[in-house]
Amino acid sequence: MKEFFKSVRRHIGRLDAEHLREQYGRISDEMSFFDTLFRTIAQGIIVLDPNGLVMKSNPAAKDILGMEVEDALESLGIPLGVASKREMTITYPVEKSIELQTIPMDGATLALLRDVTSEKERTEEELRAGATRAVRDLAAGVAHEIGNPLNALSLNLQLLQRTYPDDPSVSECMAQVLRLDGILKGFLQALRASKPNLMPASAAEPLTSCLATLRAQLEERRIKLTVDAPRTLPAVAIDKGQIEQVYFNLLKNAMEAVQDGGEIDVGFSSDDNDVIITFRDNGVGMEEEQVVHLFEPYRTTKERGTGLGLMISARIVRDHGGTISVQSQPHEGTVFTLHLPRLERRIRSLK
């Protein structure tokens, strides 16, 4: 385009009206093409003058930022007249990750914006999947190398207990063997991911068995458990055994987070798409760093935990087509929220 204009300028004195109209038409077509390209390209484009004022921007820039470009300039902090590239997070009006690249051009600055939110989410999901595969590989090795010796230890300790029933050292050894056996079973469960056997049911049904198992511990520690479940809930397609395991893990976590006499609330509700289950406690809560890594293996706030319980729970919920999330603040308790898709989703008519 630049060479074309130079050529026209050199020969304009020798062009008659017809040739001028022809050249003008070509320029008009070229400008129309580039204007269409500028407006339809998915990447956000902002051109700033030497003072940092917006000379031109395309609609994609406004869509990515969620507001007028002029209103976002101060928060973007675009460097003028230099080449740069960085990622940043904006929180208003919608939280998203943006890649910002600047290119100096003839005194102006070209800023290119790209929404990389979905790419980062995919990367994080791939990292989680990689961590899960690593756990499975490790679990296979642990099961092979430790399983048989652990069984032999357990059998011999049981014999010792019969001979020395009041010996505290034997009881302590037995307790540690049982703990190792529990860790090993957790590894094996992570290894043997089974596909859910989905059947229509109420999301509240699996909670009954959990409460029956944990009721004695709840009463012993005077923990007040409240269940808020409507008489009728929209049906969901679930594997009752697997969802019961999720509820059990969440209840156990809540019980370990609260002090004696604490409170745990379990709530069931629904919207047009999902049945929503919440587990709320008034326990110690968690720091932001703990929340970020909560569903990763070996990330746990417990002294003797492995972090596998929540990782397995998250996998089960995902296998059911649902989502699990957590909100927590130190000393303000924790809320786990599950969304399970309704078997028949409501269709809301537009008025």
C-alpha positions as a printed NumPy array, in Angstrom:
array([[  0.   ,   0.   ,   0.   ],
       [  2.815,   2.432,   0.886],
       [  4.647,   1.759,  -2.406],
       [  1.397,   2.21 ,  -4.314],
       [  0.9  ,   5.705,  -2.881],
       [  4.489,   6.619,  -3.707],
       [  3.969,   5.516,  -7.292],
       [  0.767,   7.566,  -7.628],
       [  2.47 ,  10.649,  -6.187],
       [  5.363,  10.32 ,  -8.665],
       [  3.113,  10.061, -11.712],
       [  0.082,  12.11 , -10.676],
       [  1.1  ,  15.012, -12.957],
       [  0.854,  12.757, -16.021],
       [ -2.492,  11.178, -15.138],
       [ -5.655,  12.352, -16.876],
       [ -9.088,  12.418, -15.205],
       [ -9.935,   8.857, -16.256],
       [ -6.712,   7.457, -14.841],
       [ -7.189,   9.498, -11.64 ],
       [-10.678,   8.043, -11.199],
       [ -9.238,   4.563, -11.758],
       [ -6.506,   5.059,  -9.156],
       [ -8.975,   6.605,  -6.702],
       [-11.222,   3.553,  -7.133],
       [ -8.336,   1.219,  -6.391],
       [ -7.436,   3.216,  -3.288],
       [-11.068,   3.228,  -2.16 ],
       [-11.319,  -0.548,  -2.608],
       [ -8.072,  -1.105,  -0.699],
       [ -9.184,   1.174,   2.152],
       [-12.57 ,  -0.534,   2.332],
       [-10.89 ,  -3.957,   2.496],
       [ -8.53 ,  -2.951,   5.308],
       [-11.333,  -1.206,   7.208],
       [-13.454,  -4.384,   7.04 ],
       [-10.464,  -6.465,   8.147],
       [ -9.781,  -4.046,  11.022],
       [-13.367,  -4.219,  12.234],
       [-13.913,  -7.975,  11.908],
       [-10.602,  -9.387,  13.164],
       [-11.006, -11.217,  16.499],
       [ -7.864,  -9.711,  18.018],
       [ -8.288,  -6.398,  19.794],
       [ -6.408,  -3.521,  18.168],
       [ -5.742,  -0.113,  19.733],
       [ -3.64 ,   2.641,  18.129],
       [ -2.353,   5.312,  20.536],
       [ -0.771,   8.632,  19.649],
       [  2.514,   9.78 ,  21.308],
       [  0.491,  11.225,  24.216],
       [ -1.298,   7.944,  24.877],
       [ -4.648,   9.024,  23.44 ],
       [ -6.706,   6.604,  21.356],
       [ -6.412,   7.308,  17.65 ],
       [ -8.274,   4.201,  16.53 ],
       [ -9.605,   0.957,  17.964],
       [-11.637,  -1.931,  16.636],
       [-14.827,  -3.51 ,  18.075],
       [-12.905,  -6.591,  19.265],
       [-10.907,  -4.423,  21.687],
       [-14.125,  -3.206,  23.312],
       [-15.546,  -6.758,  23.425],
       [-12.402,  -8.157,  25.083],
       [-12.224,  -5.355,  27.65 ],
       [-15.98 ,  -5.303,  28.253],
       [-16.033,  -1.503,  28.149],
       [-15.041,   1.47 ,  26.025],
       [-11.329,   1.452,  25.266],
       [-10.869,   5.001,  26.613],
       [-12.33 ,   3.939,  29.977],
       [ -9.9  ,   1.003,  30.279],
       [ -6.664,   2.782,  29.303],
       [ -5.59 ,   3.701,  32.827],
       [ -5.964,   0.154,  34.161],
       [ -4.198,  -1.363,  31.134],
       [ -1.039,   0.738,  31.584],
       [  0.005,   0.399,  27.939],
       [  3.705,   1.346,  27.517],
       [  4.179,   3.924,  24.727],
       [  6.755,   3.679,  21.945],
       [  8.259,   0.353,  23.015],
       [  7.869,  -3.273,  22.034],
       [  6.501,  -5.38 ,  24.881],
       [  4.398,  -8.432,  25.644],
       [  2.772,  -9.512,  28.912],
       [ -0.265, -11.23 ,  30.397],
       [ -2.597,  -9.464,  32.775],
       [ -5.847, -10.157,  34.588],
       [ -8.809,  -7.801,  34.527],
       [-11.595,  -8.223,  37.076],
       [-14.257,  -5.838,  35.779],
       [-16.842,  -6.253,  34.347],
       [-15.865,  -9.936,  33.971],
       [-12.687, -11.558,  35.267],
       [-10.506, -12.725,  32.395],
       [ -6.856, -13.123,  31.39 ],
       [ -5.581, -10.917,  28.566],
       [ -2.368, -10.959,  26.559],
       [ -1.194,  -7.416,  25.767],
       [  1.442,  -6.805,  23.08 ],
       [  2.731,  -3.377,  22.   ],
       [  4.558,  -2.433,  18.795],
       [  5.97 ,   1.069,  18.106],
       [  5.047,   2.494,  14.673],
       [  5.896,   5.944,  13.272],
       [  5.514,   7.756,  16.586],
       [  2.314,   5.915,  17.465],
       [  1.915,   2.708,  19.49 ],
       [  0.008,  -0.333,  18.267],
       [ -1.495,  -2.382,  21.112],
       [ -2.784,  -5.887,  20.397],
       [ -5.163,  -7.583,  22.837],
       [ -5.975, -11.288,  23.018],
       [ -8.325, -13.067,  25.431],
       [ -6.332, -16.06 ,  26.74 ],
       [ -8.724, -17.06 ,  29.532],
       [ -9.812, -20.329,  27.914],
       [ -6.218, -21.202,  26.995],
       [ -5.116, -20.805,  30.611],
       [ -8.053, -22.891,  31.824],
       [ -7.136, -25.631,  29.344],
       [ -3.528, -25.5  ,  30.5  ],
       [ -4.562, -25.797,  34.144],
       [ -6.886, -28.688,  33.282],
       [ -4.019, -30.424,  31.436],
       [ -1.783, -29.936,  34.475],
       [ -4.46 , -31.453,  36.709],
       [ -4.836, -34.366,  34.298],
       [ -1.06 , -34.84 ,  34.308],
       [ -1.022, -34.817,  38.103],
       [ -3.789, -37.405,  38.135],
       [ -1.825, -39.651,  35.76 ],
       [  1.24 , -39.26 ,  37.983],
       [ -0.794, -40.322,  41.016],
       [ -2.077, -43.374,  39.16 ],
       [  1.434, -44.417,  38.148],
       [  2.651, -43.928,  41.697],
       [ -0.315, -45.827,  43.102],
       [  0.48 , -48.823,  40.91 ],
       [  4.036, -48.879,  42.236],
       [  2.946, -48.377,  45.837],
       [  0.373, -51.174,  45.596],
       [  2.973, -53.573,  44.229],
       [  5.861, -52.683,  46.562],
       [  4.022, -52.043,  49.835],
       [  0.763, -53.999,  49.666],
       [  2.075, -57.494,  50.39 ],
       [  4.552, -56.535,  53.164],
       [  1.823, -54.422,  54.776],
       [ -0.555, -57.383,  54.857],
       [  2.147, -59.534,  56.456],
       [  2.793, -56.867,  59.111],
       [ -0.908, -56.571,  59.848],
       [ -1.339, -60.325,  60.33 ],
       [  1.671, -60.596,  62.656],
       [  0.56 , -57.568,  64.68 ],
       [ -2.871, -59.131,  65.13 ],
       [ -1.177, -62.249,  66.523],
       [  0.918, -60.084,  68.872],
       [ -2.209, -58.276,  70.057],
       [ -3.761, -61.59 ,  71.064],
       [ -0.633, -62.466,  73.049],
       [ -0.088, -58.967,  74.519],
       [ -3.525, -57.307,  74.477],
       [ -2.505, -54.524,  76.887],
       [  0.808, -53.571,  75.291],
       [  0.492, -49.933,  74.062],
       [  3.407, -50.241,  71.617],
       [  1.669, -53.069,  69.759],
       [ -1.551, -51.037,  69.612],
       [  0.362, -48.018,  68.258],
       [  2.058, -50.128,  65.591],
       [ -1.317, -51.565,  64.6  ],
       [ -2.776, -48.045,  64.328],
       [  0.086, -46.929,  62.067],
       [ -0.318, -50.001,  59.86 ],
       [ -4.041, -49.23 ,  59.522],
       [ -3.146, -45.643,  58.595],
       [ -0.745, -46.866,  55.894],
       [ -3.426, -49.231,  54.653],
       [ -5.854, -46.29 ,  54.36 ],
       [ -3.32 , -44.268,  52.365],
       [ -2.698, -47.253,  50.096],
       [ -6.432, -47.692,  49.484],
       [ -6.655, -44.008,  48.596],
       [ -3.902, -44.439,  46.019],
       [ -5.63 , -47.483,  44.588],
       [ -8.92 , -45.638,  44.342],
       [ -7.22 , -42.864,  42.389],
       [ -5.71 , -45.551,  40.154],
       [ -8.92 , -47.447,  39.497],
       [-11.142, -44.672,  38.176],
       [-14.448, -46.382,  37.449],
       [-17.071, -45.048,  35.07 ],
       [-20.239, -44.044,  36.948],
       [-23.32 , -46.242,  36.57 ],
       [-25.842, -43.439,  36.096],
       [-29.418, -43.927,  37.249],
       [-32.257, -41.411,  37.81 ],
       [-32.443, -40.413,  41.472],
       [-32.725, -37.549,  43.906],
       [-29.408, -35.877,  44.756],
       [-30.432, -36.001,  48.438],
       [-30.672, -39.819,  48.61 ],
       [-26.918, -40.605,  48.979],
       [-26.723, -38.28 ,  51.999],
       [-28.821, -40.684,  54.132],
       [-26.132, -43.387,  54.282],
       [-23.43 , -40.803,  55.038],
       [-25.354, -39.466,  57.996],
       [-25.967, -42.959,  59.337],
       [-22.214, -43.644,  59.251],
       [-21.158, -40.327,  60.79 ],
       [-24.   , -39.749,  63.261],
       [-22.125, -41.169,  66.277],
       [-19.102, -38.93 ,  65.637],
       [-21.336, -35.896,  65.139],
       [-23.117, -36.525,  68.434],
       [-19.889, -37.249,  70.316],
       [-18.407, -33.917,  69.214],
       [-21.733, -32.059,  69.627],
       [-21.583, -30.833,  66.027],
       [-24.897, -29.37 ,  64.915],
       [-25.751, -30.668,  61.432],
       [-28.609, -29.037,  59.542],
       [-29.976, -30.44 ,  56.28 ],
       [-32.191, -28.211,  54.158],
       [-33.745, -30.314,  51.402],
       [-37.093, -29.654,  49.737],
       [-39.555, -32.558,  49.623],
       [-39.24 , -32.737,  45.848],
       [-36.026, -32.178,  43.945],
       [-35.591, -32.452,  40.161],
       [-34.154, -35.848,  39.271],
       [-30.482, -36.197,  38.377],
       [-28.574, -39.054,  36.748],
       [-26.078, -40.271,  39.356],
       [-24.132, -43.253,  40.59 ],
       [-25.409, -43.305,  44.178],
       [-22.315, -45.036,  45.535],
       [-19.926, -42.539,  43.975],
       [-21.938, -39.466,  45.005],
       [-22.209, -40.912,  48.516],
       [-18.414, -41.037,  48.543],
       [-18.273, -37.354,  47.544],
       [-20.718, -36.37 ,  50.299],
       [-18.78 , -38.458,  52.832],
       [-15.475, -36.741,  51.917],
       [-17.017, -33.284,  52.162],
       [-18.703, -34.02 ,  55.486],
       [-15.499, -35.496,  56.946],
       [-13.554, -32.418,  55.825],
       [-16.152, -30.153,  57.409],
       [-16.068, -32.136,  60.665],
       [-12.275, -31.881,  60.807],
       [-12.455, -28.129,  60.135],
       [-14.913, -27.244,  62.926],
       [-14.349, -27.318,  66.657],
       [-16.46 , -29.396,  69.013],
       [-19.898, -27.795,  69.102],
       [-19.443, -26.372,  65.577],
       [-22.032, -26.157,  62.822],
       [-22.371, -27.802,  59.407],
       [-25.182, -26.954,  56.989],
       [-26.065, -29.055,  53.943],
       [-28.46 , -27.462,  51.461],
       [-30.213, -28.681,  48.307],
       [-31.781, -26.405,  45.697],
       [-32.235, -26.226,  41.939],
       [-32.37 , -23.859,  38.988],
       [-33.393, -24.377,  35.355],
       [-30.27 , -26.428,  34.592],
       [-28.829, -27.963,  37.754],
       [-29.443, -29.333,  41.193],
       [-27.194, -27.415,  43.592],
       [-25.755, -28.933,  46.758],
       [-23.852, -26.866,  49.33 ],
       [-21.759, -28.001,  52.302],
       [-21.142, -25.063,  54.644],
       [-19.166, -25.105,  57.905],
       [-18.101, -22.495,  60.447],
       [-14.625, -23.955,  60.84 ],
       [-11.121, -22.532,  60.572],
       [-11.382, -21.707,  56.855],
       [ -8.457, -21.575,  54.426],
       [ -5.986, -19.119,  52.959],
       [ -6.302, -18.197,  49.265],
       [ -3.194, -20.228,  48.38 ],
       [ -4.731, -23.345,  49.937],
       [ -8.012, -22.848,  48.056],
       [ -6.239, -22.485,  44.693],
       [ -4.544, -25.902,  45.   ],
       [ -7.279, -27.675,  46.94 ],
       [ -8.229, -30.306,  44.334],
       [ -4.638, -31.285,  43.56 ],
       [ -3.063, -34.467,  44.966],
       [ -0.822, -34.062,  48.039],
       [ -2.318, -30.599,  48.672],
       [ -4.016, -30.788,  52.046],
       [ -4.485, -28.729,  55.203],
       [ -4.489, -31.857,  57.393],
       [ -1.406, -33.082,  59.241],
       [ -2.005, -36.672,  58.12 ],
       [ -3.874, -36.123,  54.887],
       [ -2.884, -36.899,  51.302],
       [ -5.27 , -34.587,  49.438],
       [ -6.585, -37.542,  47.443],
       [-10.123, -37.357,  48.855],
       [-10.97 , -34.025,  47.244],
       [ -9.145, -34.911,  44.037],
       [-11.216, -38.096,  43.724],
       [-14.4  , -36.184,  44.624],
       [-13.736, -33.585,  41.928],
       [-13.146, -36.343,  39.383],
       [-16.409, -38.083,  40.309],
       [-18.392, -34.848,  39.983],
       [-16.793, -34.125,  36.582],
       [-17.635, -37.688,  35.442],
       [-21.266, -36.878,  36.308],
       [-21.147, -33.803,  34.05 ],
       [-21.164, -31.489,  37.054],
       [-18.883, -28.968,  38.724],
       [-17.5  , -28.49 ,  42.228],
       [-16.2  , -25.209,  43.639],
       [-15.088, -23.859,  47.   ],
       [-15.176, -20.532,  48.804],
       [-13.283, -19.976,  52.023],
       [-11.802, -17.295,  54.247],
       [ -9.53 , -17.808,  57.267],
       [-11.611, -18.081,  60.471],
       [-14.852, -17.633,  58.485],
       [-15.562, -21.197,  57.406],
       [-15.773, -22.933,  54.062],
       [-18.489, -23.588,  51.486],
       [-18.284, -26.368,  48.896],
       [-20.827, -26.064,  46.072],
       [-21.756, -28.895,  43.71 ],
       [-23.758, -28.497,  40.504],
       [-25.243, -31.698,  39.061],
       [-27.169, -31.424,  35.77 ],
       [-30.899, -32.029,  35.961],
       [-32.182, -35.066,  34.119],
       [-34.736, -32.863,  32.37 ],
       [-33.733, -29.241,  32.065],
       [-36.441, -26.586,  32.056],
       [-36.917, -24.441,  28.967],
       [-37.758, -20.889,  29.897],
       [-39.803, -19.004,  27.3  ],
       [-38.729, -15.505,  26.353],
       [-41.323, -12.76 ,  26.721]])
